[in-house]
Amino acid sequence: MSEQYEYLVRGALLQCSCGSCQRRLNLPLCHGVYIGKNPVMNSGDYIPEVNVMSFGTCSKTGSKCMPGFAGYAPWLNVNRRLIVGDEDKYALTTNSYLECVTGGRITVVSSGQEYKMTENDYLNSDSYYESKGYSSMMKSSYGLSSEESKLYLKAYKLLSNEARQKKLKDKKKIYFIYSKLASLCDNYDGGKGRRWKITANIPSTKETKVYLKKIGMSDKEVKDLHKSVNHQHINSSKKDLAHEWIGYAIFSADTLLHNFLDGTIGNLNALGSYKGDVFSTRMGTDDMNSDLDSTNTYNRMLSGKEPLDVILDYNKKIENGKINRVDEFLKFYGNGSTQEGLKYIKKDLLTIDIGSQYISSGSKSLIQDALFTNSIVNSGVILNGEEHFNNVLKLTNRNQLIDVLNGDGTKNRNEDSDTVKHYKKIKKTKDDFIKYLEDGMSK
């Protein structure tokens, strides 16, 4: 009786006897041999993290199950009667297997002929993103070196793979990836920064570090990544990457608390981007660019495309002048009209909702009080009693803030008071942002 098998094509499903999960066999560049539309694999397709990915956690080591192979062309039990592509590269079948140096045996679960590959399956290959100009984009847009870019890519790939294993899609996938990446910035630490925990349930920096090591990054890689994220955040000149990440996390958050606060204290998407920056007065050109770009790219991500692919394509088109970030941003808020979008932004920045009022206070220690104040009033929920509520009310003077923003002067108020000076700074930040929009939009 003849031996029964199928030839392996891109997308073949593998499992390791020591691994905690299954992975699909990847093929960045085809060999020119196909079964239907599926590229056929050969015995040279064994490179770790290019063809063969991590199988989760290794039961022998307790760390990342990253296959390692000794010798040349380690695929065993290949079909030597059929050469695929280059000479001495033979066809793989469902009977083929690999022996990992750790002791695990990697066998075939299915040939992949039943699986329709999508562009998302190329995520595990560095060559896929490099062929699209990933490193050059990270340098031109964020000032990162090639070594730093590789760390960012590795973290993204690991988190994206985890999201895929958890069968997360669309907003849930975006949130899973970027809530963790954002927490690597000390300013967005969901452990110490309660406002980030409240608005988007951002994990603590420590929690994310532990998680990244659990899914495959070394201790040194995590430390270097954390250092790079914070250095870029502090020294950004063109765009702030962590600033964009926290935007994605807030936009995509779907927690009970987030949904309860959204609209109650103000529009959380606006407060988490341009409006929050205006009222905090911490808004350089890099923040303005990132506020617009995080909104624009997030809206594009909702089409279902891989988030990093969207960011890469968008930033390249910004660099090439094929996208006007201001026009796209204003059209979103103006239902297709830049002029209407500009009117909306101007009006929104003169609307002192509970969120902007308390962001303007500059208080971090009581920000959690601020976020709840309006909900306490409207819902009748008592949180730490009347004293708690009165402490919040002392933080800012809403009418005084409105006067300054509207250019009505200080109206017999003390021009030299710290409060008036601070409100004038908010007004200048608002005016600078409006000018940025007016100068950047198509005439």
FENFEN-V300488 format. One record per residue. N is the residue number from 1. PSI is psi in whole degrees, -180 to 180 (999 if undefined). OMEGA is omega in whole degrees, 0 to 359 (NA if undefined). Layout:
BEGIN
n:psi:omega
N:PSI:OMEGA
N:PSI:OMEGA
END
This chain:
BEGIN
n:psi:omega
1:130:184
2:150:180
3:137:182
4:131:177
5:169:172
6:151:176
7:144:180
8:135:175
9:171:179
10:129:183
11:1:176
12:140:184
13:127:182
14:158:172
15:149:178
16:139:182
17:-17:179
18:-2:184
19:162:182
20:-9:180
21:165:180
22:156:179
23:153:178
24:143:179
25:130:186
26:154:180
27:93:182
28:-42:181
29:128:183
30:156:180
31:0:179
32:7:178
33:132:187
34:150:165
35:107:191
36:-121:176
37:6:185
38:121:178
39:134:182
40:140:180
41:158:174
42:178:188
43:-9:176
44:-1:183
45:76:182
46:6:187
47:124:179
48:137:179
49:6:170
50:-54:177
51:-46:184
52:122:187
53:174:177
54:139:178
55:35:178
56:-126:182
57:133:181
58:129:181
59:-19:180
60:-38:185
61:-22:183
62:4:179
63:-165:183
64:131:179
65:78:181
66:112:185
67:142:174
68:143:186
69:143:178
70:136:176
71:176:183
72:141:177
73:70:187
74:-3:177
75:132:180
76:156:179
77:44:178
78:169:178
79:99:184
80:-2:176
81:-10:184
82:114:176
83:134:180
84:114:180
85:-122:184
86:159:177
87:142:180
88:17:173
89:112:190
90:161:181
91:143:174
92:148:179
93:176:179
94:-9:176
95:-7:180
96:157:179
97:169:178
98:147:175
99:118:180
100:146:181
101:-19:178
102:-21:179
103:-7:180
104:154:174
105:128:181
106:115:183
107:170:185
108:128:175
109:-43:177
110:156:187
111:-20:184
112:-10:180
113:-19:179
114:-7:189
115:129:178
116:113:182
117:145:175
118:170:180
119:-28:180
120:-25:182
121:-11:177
122:-5:185
123:-35:186
124:-3:182
125:121:175
126:-36:183
127:-29:179
128:-50:181
129:-35:178
130:-35:178
131:-20:179
132:5:177
133:31:184
134:-53:185
135:-41:179
136:-35:177
137:-43:181
138:-31:178
139:-48:184
140:-36:183
141:-35:188
142:-2:177
143:25:183
144:145:176
145:168:179
146:-35:179
147:-42:178
148:-42:181
149:-37:178
150:-38:178
151:-45:179
152:-43:181
153:-40:180
154:-44:179
155:-43:180
156:-46:182
157:-43:180
158:-44:180
159:-38:178
160:-39:177
161:-40:178
162:-41:178
163:-39:180
164:-40:178
165:-34:179
166:-1:180
167:38:177
168:139:181
169:162:172
170:-128:186
171:-37:182
172:-37:178
173:-45:179
174:-46:182
175:-44:182
176:-46:183
177:-52:193
178:-21:173
179:-34:179
180:-46:180
181:-41:181
182:-35:183
183:-13:176
184:-18:174
185:125:184
186:-29:179
187:-22:183
188:23:179
189:116:181
190:-5:176
191:-48:181
192:-31:181
193:94:187
194:-28:181
195:-33:179
196:-34:177
197:-41:183
198:-47:186
199:-31:185
200:12:179
201:44:179
202:133:178
203:167:176
204:158:177
205:-42:181
206:-43:180
207:-42:181
208:-39:177
209:-46:179
210:-42:182
211:-43:180
212:-37:177
213:-35:179
214:-36:184
215:4:170
216:-4:178
217:146:178
218:165:179
219:-42:179
220:-42:180
221:-42:180
222:-42:178
223:-44:180
224:-39:179
225:-46:179
226:-44:179
227:-44:181
228:-43:181
229:-45:182
230:-34:177
231:-43:179
232:-38:180
233:-42:183
234:-35:188
235:14:182
236:139:178
237:-35:183
238:-51:180
239:151:181
240:109:186
241:-46:179
242:-33:177
243:-40:178
244:-39:181
245:-44:181
246:-32:175
247:-48:179
248:-42:183
249:-43:179
250:-44:182
251:-37:188
252:-4:182
253:136:181
254:52:178
255:161:179
256:-42:181
257:-43:178
258:-48:182
259:-31:178
260:-41:183
261:-31:183
262:120:183
263:-31:179
264:-47:178
265:-5:184
266:178:178
267:110:184
268:-33:178
269:-42:178
270:-42:180
271:-28:179
272:-3:179
273:-110:191
274:-41:184
275:-41:177
276:-38:180
277:-40:179
278:-49:185
279:-17:174
280:-15:182
281:6:178
282:82:186
283:87:173
284:-179:179
285:-36:179
286:-39:178
287:-40:179
288:-47:179
289:-44:183
290:-33:175
291:-45:180
292:-44:184
293:-35:179
294:-38:177
295:-47:183
296:-46:182
297:-37:178
298:-45:178
299:-35:178
300:-34:179
301:-28:183
302:-8:176
303:-11:179
304:-3:180
305:158:178
306:127:185
307:-45:182
308:-34:176
309:-40:179
310:-47:181
311:-44:180
312:-49:181
313:-44:182
314:-50:183
315:-36:177
316:-40:180
317:-32:173
318:-47:181
319:-37:182
320:0:179
321:18:180
322:-11:177
323:135:170
324:107:186
325:-36:181
326:-45:179
327:-46:183
328:-41:179
329:-49:182
330:-36:178
331:-34:178
332:-47:181
333:-14:181
334:20:180
335:45:176
336:-7:182
337:126:178
338:-39:181
339:-43:178
340:-35:177
341:-41:179
342:-40:177
343:-42:180
344:-47:182
345:-44:179
346:-45:180
347:-41:182
348:-37:182
349:-8:173
350:3:178
351:111:184
352:86:177
353:176:185
354:-35:181
355:-49:181
356:-33:179
357:-43:184
358:-24:171
359:-38:181
360:-18:181
361:-22:182
362:9:182
363:124:176
364:-34:185
365:-27:182
366:14:184
367:-34:179
368:-32:175
369:-44:182
370:-43:184
371:-28:183
372:-13:190
373:-53:184
374:-36:179
375:-31:177
376:-46:182
377:-46:187
378:-32:186
379:-16:181
380:5:178
381:133:179
382:123:180
383:106:180
384:17:170
385:-173:186
386:-34:181
387:-43:177
388:-47:182
389:-44:182
390:-34:177
391:-39:179
392:-44:184
393:-25:181
394:-14:189
395:-38:182
396:165:175
397:102:188
398:-45:182
399:-39:179
400:-41:178
401:-43:179
402:-42:179
403:-48:183
404:-43:180
405:-36:180
406:1:178
407:23:182
408:13:181
409:-167:183
410:-7:173
411:72:176
412:18:177
413:162:182
414:109:183
415:-27:184
416:0:181
417:147:179
418:-35:181
419:-48:180
420:-41:178
421:-41:180
422:-43:180
423:-35:176
424:-34:177
425:-37:176
426:-44:180
427:-43:179
428:-41:178
429:-42:177
430:-47:182
431:-38:179
432:-40:180
433:-42:178
434:-42:178
435:-41:177
436:-43:179
437:-45:182
438:-39:180
439:-31:186
440:-20:183
441:153:178
442:137:181
443:999:NA
END
